Amino acid sequence: MTEVGMRRCSLLTMAFTSVLLFICSIYSCYAQVPLLMWTSDGSSMPHLAEAAAGHTVSGGQLVSYLRSALSTAPHNVLIFLQDQLSIEDFTMYGGVFGNKQDSAFLNIESALQTSSSPLVLSALDWTASHSVLDLFQKELSVSAVHIDTNTLNEMKLNNTQPSLLAVRLLYTAGSQSKEMLLKNDMIIGEVLDMFKSQDMPYTAVYTGLKPSRIIEDTPVMAGFSMGRSLLQTPPPQSEKPPLVFNDTAGQPCIMLWADTLLAAYDGNQADLASNIFNSTPDTTGSFCNETVSRLVLNYRNILNLQSLQLIFSMSKIFFPVSARNWTVMDQVVLEYDGQRAMFNASAGINTPAEYSFRCQNVSSAQSPLLVPRNATDNATKWTLIFTDFQIQSFSVTGDSFAFASDCAGFFSAGIWMGLVISLLMLLILTYGLHMIMQLRTMDRFDDPKGPAISVPLSE
């Protein structure tokens, strides 16, 4: 009886432990963005209790925070809205480990240190971050003014009435993240210096429109729910449709999609993809046939230029070695105010003619796929960074891309590391087996009762 009771107790303990481990292993995906709020030196806002660790601040709680802050804080509000931002950006690129000089947020950190009572919300529901601008407009009863960093010196502020200024900041994922964050921090520093030079108190807010990183943990037992849930299909995520250019017969012949088409020139930068996917872009000058395609995107009054054309020139070439047609991007050309900048792209941007070309990062800066035509070309003055770039200029059928040929090579850095380590371990194993096979047993033994063994030196 005692043994049966002990077994039951053991089974109950194991079951309880399994349930506890299962509960601890369930995590959900939270899309969160951080929000920083501070005032100028000499101004203050009420001391606001920060949210508890692990708590996500909702839109209603954000309204309460903002109303409390504006009760005493200056009503000259600066809002820095970055396209993407996560708390991991601060831990990766901020001076959190004592290396302050290597931080990508020097101006922001300095402003937070001089502020008497800054507010830091590390986990704000990213859907609420979209309404930050509207909330301030409602509380201040003023309209937001989107300012351009190139005209900061010409701005004159009025301290007699509230003002709401919004600055849009870009973000690039990947290896250029720190460089882009450094540029954004410099822009923030320039705007804050402009307020200081005019002796104007301010309240500043820095947040993102969506997270740059989303960490998703999968439960151990997929498909098992710990509670009741509605049997409702989640709403589909809205995604920008690709740009489609039709030929003279009305059939699609060129398709383009990109998350960002970032262009930088003479200290200015702009995302050329912001207005071409959700609207009808100007593609005057584009054409396509069986062997040559040319996509032209026309812009006006951008990057302090009166006119700008982004041109993708592609051709279909037959290669006898592979016995098939290939799509090769010959050039990416920028024509602006009577000048031309030409990048060669044929070495890195090519794909079988039946496929589309896709690459996470097409850049002229780091690991460039876009190379200036020569050292004296105007292309050396430009920096192009295309993220999540996909294009198809031949064999287009319907409104969707064909199978994508990715620019990433098969032998990545991880694969090479695995191959080298495996080869090294194989060499060590071979050497060990060789040494074991060379072992020889003794063929002579010393008998204490017999005569001593004499081994000649010649042996």
N, C-alpha and C positions, 0 to 999 in steps of 0.2 A: 504493500500500500504506500509505503514511504517512497519507494522508487517511482511508482506511477505519479505521485504528487510532484516529485522533483522533475519528472519529464514534462508534466503539464506546465509547471512554473517556467521551465526552460523554454518551452514553445511560446508561452505568453511573452516572455522577455524578448525572444527573437522577433515576434510579430510586432511588438511595440517599437523595437529598435528599427525595424524595416519601415514602419509608418513614419517614424520620426525622421529617418534619413530621406524618405521620399518627400516629405513636406519641406525639408531644408533644401532639396534639390530642385524645387520648382521656382523658376524666375520668369519674369515677364520682360518684354521689350519696352523701354521708356524712351521716348524721343524728347529730350530735354535740352535747353539752352541756358547758359548762365546770364545773369543780368547784374551789372555793376552800376551803382548810382553814387555820386559824390557832389559836393559843392565846392565853390572856390574858397581860397584861403581868406578867412575873415567872416565867412558866412557859415551858417549851421542849419541843420534840420533835426527834427526830433530823433532821439535814439530809438531805432526800430529793432525789435527782436528778430534775429535771423531765424529762418526756418530750421526745424530740427533735421538732423542728418538723415538722409534717405527719404525726406518728405518732398514731394513735388508741389510747387506753388501753382495754384490754379489761377484762372483769369479773375475770379471774384476776389481772391486774396491779393492779387496784384493791384486791383483798384483800391483796396484798403491801404496798401503800402503807399501808393502814389498820393492819395488824398492826405494821409498823415504827413508825408514828406513836404508837400506843397503848402502846408499850413504855416510853416516858418521859412522854408527854403526860398531862394530867389526865384522869381518868375520869368527869368531869362533862361530858357531851357534849351540845351543842346542834346540832340539824340543822334548817336552814331549807330546806324543799322548796318550790320555786316551780313553778307549773303548767307554765310554758314559760320557757326561758332559752337564749340563744345568745351566743357571744363577740361577735357584732355589736352586742348591746345595750350592752356596755361601750364599744365604739369609738364608737357613736353618741351615747350619753347619759352617758358617763363623762368625767372631766376629763383626757383623754389628750392634749389639745393645749394644756395650760397654763391653761385656764380652769377652775380648780378650783371656783369658787363656783357654776358652772352644772352641776356634776356631779350625777347622780341617785344616786350611791353614796358620799356623804360619810362615813357611819358605817362602811361596809365598808372604804373606803380608809384611814380612820383606824385601824381595828382591824388591818389588814394591816401598816401602818407601825409600830405599836407591838409587833407580834409579832416574836419573835426569829428564827423560821425558818418563815415561812408556806409553804404548798404550793399551787401554782397549776397545775391541769391544764386546759389550754385546749381539749382535744379528748378527751372521755370518751364512749365508746359509750353512747348514751342508754338502751339496754336494761339496761346495768349500773347506771345511776343509779336505776332502780326498786328495786334490791336494796341500796342504801346503808343504809337503815333496818334491814333484816334482818341485814346484815353486822355492824353495831354491836351489835344485840341478841345475836348469837351470840358476839361477842368479849367483850362485857361481862357476858353471862349475866343480863341484866335486860330487862324489857319496856319498850317505849317508851311515854311519856306524852305525849299530844297536849295542848298547853296553849293556852289562850285568852288573847289579849292583854288582854282586859278584866279578867282576874283575876290579873294579874301581881303587883300589890301584896300580894295575899293569900297568895302562895306562900312557903313556908319550905323552904329547901334543907338537906340533911343532907350534910355533908362526910365522914362516916365510911364511906359506901358509895357505889358508882358509881350514876350516874343518867343517863338518856337521855331528853331532852326534844325533841319534834318540833313545829315550827311550820310550818303550811301557809300559803303565800303565793299570792295570786291573780295573774293576768297578763291584760292586755287588749291585743290586737293593734290596730294602727292609730294614730290620732292621740293616743289616751289612754295610750300605752305609757309615756312618760316620767313622766306623773303617777302612774301605778300603781307604777312602779319607785321613785319618791320616797316613796310611802306605805309600800312594803315596806321601804325603807331605814330609815324612821323606826321601823317595828316592830322591825327588827333592833337598832337603837340602844336602844330601850326595854328589850328583853330583856337586852342586854349590860349596860346600866346597872343593871338589877336584880341581876345577878350581882356587879357591882362593889360595889354598896351592901351586899351581904351578905358581901363579902370572900371570894368563892368562886372558885377557879381553874376554868377551863373550857377545853374544846376545841370549836371551832365549825366547822361545815361548811355551805357555801352552794352549792346546785346546783339543777338543774331536772329535772323528770320527763320532759320532751321538748323538743326544740329549738323556738324561736320562729321561726326562719328556716332553710330548707333550700335551699342553692344547688345546683342541678343543671345540669351541663354536658352537652350532647349531643355525641357524637362526630361528626366530619366525615362519615364514611361510615357511615350508620346501617345496622345489621344485620350489620356485619362484626365478627367476634370474633377477638381476638388469641390465644386459647387454647382449650383444651377446657372445656366446661361441660356440666352435667347438663341434659338436656331435661326439665325439671321445671317445672310451672306454679307460679308464685309463689303463696304462700298469700294468700287474700283479706284485705284490711285490715278489721279489725273496726270497725264504725261504729254509733253509737247509733241504735236505731230511733226513729222519730218517735212523739210522743204522739198517740194516736187516741182520740177520745171518740165513743161510739156513741149513737144516738138510742133512743127507746123501742122501735123495731122491731129493734134490734140492728145497724143499718147505720151505718157510719162517717159522721159529719157534720162533725167538726172535727179538723184535724190541725195539730200544732205541732212545730217542731224549732228548736233553737238550740244553738250551741256553749257560750255562757254567757248567763245571765240575772243580771247583776250588779246588786245593789241596795245602796245605802249610805244609812244613816240614823243621825244623832246620833253620828257618828264611827265607826260600825261598818259593816262590809260583809260580804256573803255572796253566794255564787253559788247562786241559786235553781234552777238547772238541774242541779245535781250529783246529785240523788236522784229525778228525775222521769222520766228516759228509760230507765234500766236497772232500774226497779222499777215497782210499781203505785202511782201517785200518788193522792192524795185529791182528786177532782174534784167533791165534793159541791156542789151549787148550779149546776152547768153544765146548759145546755139548748140546743136548736137547733130551728128550724123553717124554713119556706121563706123567711122574710124577716128573721129575727133570730137571732143566735147569741151565746152567752155561755159563755166558758170560764173556770172558776174553779179556781185551784190553791191548796190549803189547806196551811198550814205551822204547825208547833207549835214553841215554844221556839227561836226564831231571831231574831238581831239584838237580843237582850235583850228580846224581845217574847213574850208568852204565845201569841198567835195572830196569824197574818198570812194575808191572802187577796190573791192577784194575779189580777185580773179583766180579761179582754179582752172588750169589748163591740163587736160587729160587726153591721152591717145591710146588706141588699141593697136598692139604690135604683136606679130606672130614670131615666136621663138622656136627655131627648128629643134633645139635640144629637148625641150619639153613637148614639142609637137602640139602646141596649143596657143591660143591668143591670150595675151595678158593686158590688163589695164595698167598704165603707167601714168602717174601724175608728173608731168614734165616740169611745171613751174607753178608757184604761187606768187602772184604779182599784186603789188599795191600801187595804184595810180592816184596821186593826190596833188591838187593845185598845180598841174602841169609837170609834175615830177613822177618818177617811176622807181620802185624798189622791187627787185626780182630775187626770189629764192628758188634754188634748185631743189627738187623733191624726188627726182626719179630714182635715187639710190635707195630710199627707204620706204616710199609709198608706192607699192605695186601689188597686184593681186590677179589671180586668174579672171578673165573677162566675165565669166559667169557668176562670180562672187562679188560681194561688197567688201570694201576695206574698212577695218575698224581698229582704232588704237586709243588706249586710255589717255595717252599724253603725246600730242604732236607739238613739238617745241622747236624754237630756234636758239634756245639758251643752253639747257643741260641735256646731254645725249641727243643732240639735234637731229631731227629728220628733215628740217628746213635749213638749208645752208645758203648764205649769200652767194650770188653769182661770182663775185670777185671781191677783193679787199677794198676796192674803191666804190663799190655799188652803194646806193642809198639804203639798201637792205641792212647794212651794218648799223644804221641809226634806229632800226625798228626791233622790237621784241614781240614775237608771236607765240602764244601758248593756247593750243586747242585741247580741251579736255573732253573725254568720252566722245571722240570724233568718229563719225561714220559717213562714208560717201560711196555712191555707186553711180557710174556714168554710162554703163552699157548693160544690155540684157535686163532692163528694168521692166518688170511686169507687175501691174497693180500698184497699190499704195504701200507696199511693205518691202523691206530690204530682202535681198537674197542671202544665202548662207554667208556669214561673215568670215573673212580671212583676217585673223588678228595679227598685229605687228609683233607681238611677243614671241621670241624664239622658243623652240622646244627645250633647248639646253639652257635653263635659267641658272641663276647663281646657286640655288638650293640643290638642283640636280647635279651640277658640277661638284659641289661639296660632297654629296653622297657618293658619287662615283670615285672621287679621289680617296675618300676615307675607306671605301670598300676595297679599292685596289691596295691601299696601304695595309689593311688588315689581312688581305689575301697574301701579300708578300711576307708578312710576319708569320702567318700560318705555314706557308711553304718553307720558310727558313727553319721553323721549329720542327717540322716533319723531317726535313733533311738532316738536322742535327740528331734527331732520334734514330734515324736509319743508320747513322755513322757510329752508333754505340757498339763496342765489341766486348764480349765477355772474356774473362780470364781463362786461358787454356793450361795454365800451370798453377799448382797449389803447393804450398810449403808444408811438408810433413815434419813435425817436431821430432819424431823418432828416427827419421831417415836423414840422409846426408843433405846438407844445405844445397839449395838451387843456385847454380852459377849461370849467370846471364852474360854472355860475351858482349863487349861493347859494339861489336860489328852488327849485332841484331838490334 
